[in-house]
Amino acid sequence: MGSWKLRDYVETIQLSVSFTRTYYLSIFLAILGVFVITVSLFLSILFIGSILLSFVYGPFDDMFDVFESIGLALDRASDVEAVGIALFAGSALLAPFLTALGALFGMGQEVMESGSISAEEVLLWYRQKFARLAAGGMVQFLIIVGPIGMEYILAAWYYGDRMPDSSAFTILVATAVAWFLFSSGILSLVFPSIVDGMSISSSTKHSIQLTRHNFRAVFSIWITFSSLGLLLLGPIIFQEFTDFIFLTGAAYDLYIVASVLVIGLLLLPVYVLSATRTYLIISDPNIKEVQESHTKEST
Amino acid sequence: MNPVSASRLMKDLEIITDPNTIKVLFDKIRALIVFKYLVNEEMTVKQLADAIGKNPGNVLRHIERLKSVGLVQQVRTEKTTTGIVQRYYRATAREYRLGIADMMKSNDGMKAYAKDRLRNMLLGLEAYGVSIPETRLAEALSILERMFERENQVSSALTITNAEFWNSLSIHQQEDASRLMRDVAMARDSEYLKLKDKWCSFVMSFLKAS
């Protein structure tokens, strides 16, 4: 277990908040640029997907009908097939977003290694590392969501047409959430490793190894930000999936928009910087502390 | 795999034979990073960015590319009081040479490039009164290629075992020390000596009497 102390945790969060504040304009422009490209790519994937699926389901009136056909395919499919379709379609549709997330880690490493940032560099990470970041993202998606799909298949096979009772349902949901948080945590250093030049398999192994040896470091950061994210999204999840009413009408819609903006524009950059700094620190066990930054002029 | 290089030994000479590695160095910024800076000292992304006048993100991407082909390695990490985590990078060797023999065996443009380079070297000997006729050029190329290959093999086996001390030397001291050690290594290699002897005899046979 690495020597990650409370001081390191506090320092990492403080610095990430401080850097996010200092370079917010660049970070905001980077996120905006990446978002525009991501949405364009997402629409392209939908477009291509709708053309391919139109051979099976007939011509679509609207590009977004591709979701309807996926829904239709899920309805017709067996449990095993449904999980397969969800994993396949989910990973393909999420690829541009996962790449965007990965590209932000390029920005994170730039900030944490040099103390400066330029918005256009994020777009260059996105362009140059697209294939590797997208593939890395899909691997993470499959590792995280795959076992949850397996749990669903096993539960569907065991219970058949019956609904599980509330305690069994709670256990199933709790297991899925615990796996989601745990697996996302151990894979949280895959993107920093890819940015560091590693292959997808090496990045996955490296992330797991680093987490195994520095569990406190990785999970203190991951749990902090996932908890904050869940805190914001919790009321929405409860309102959507239970009888609980948190807000109604326009106030609810406004809360959803505000939560997404806070997560995307504030929590995400601070998390990316924190995870990157943690990665840079724990990836070299012989790291030294020095009094001041060495620059070319001072050496 | 830990990004901090497992081996902190720096090679005196590395022969680049992989066409992909050569292509990576065709980029002017990458060549500058390696040949002007990182063969001489350990530097951070910030220091390199300041030195070559590029932004750190750009330099970081070049470093990542250079690391991926094994030309650059991360040697240490420092956590500064400003919170920045500085990684120091260094070239994996003090000097790099293109592996002429491997390039000659390749099937792409590298072969033509290597052949042209060797031919131009031979043509340059004219300045010293050595005129090799067209009919004997193939033979000259063959001897030269084998001699360079052996020289590269012998030189690249030399390792800088004390990198810290090496870094404390001036560039001239580094070059002199390297030259002396290569001379010693070459003088002790019988295969190289045979090839050199053959080359000398070949050249002398075409030396015009002044």
Interface residues (C-beta under 8 A of the other chain):
Chain A: E11 L15 S18 F19 G106 M107 Q109 E110 M112 E113 S114 G115 S116 I117 S118 E121 L124 W125 Q128 V195 D196 G197 M198 S202 K205 H206 R277 L280 I281 S283 D284 P285 N286 I287 K288 E289 V290 Q291 E292 S293 H294 T295 K296 E297 T299
Chain B: M1 N2 P3 V4 M43 T44 V45 K46 Q47 A49 D50 A51 N55 P56 G57 N58 L60 R61 E64 R65 K67 S68 Q74 R76 T77 E78 K79 T80 T81 T82 G83 I84 V85 Q86 R87
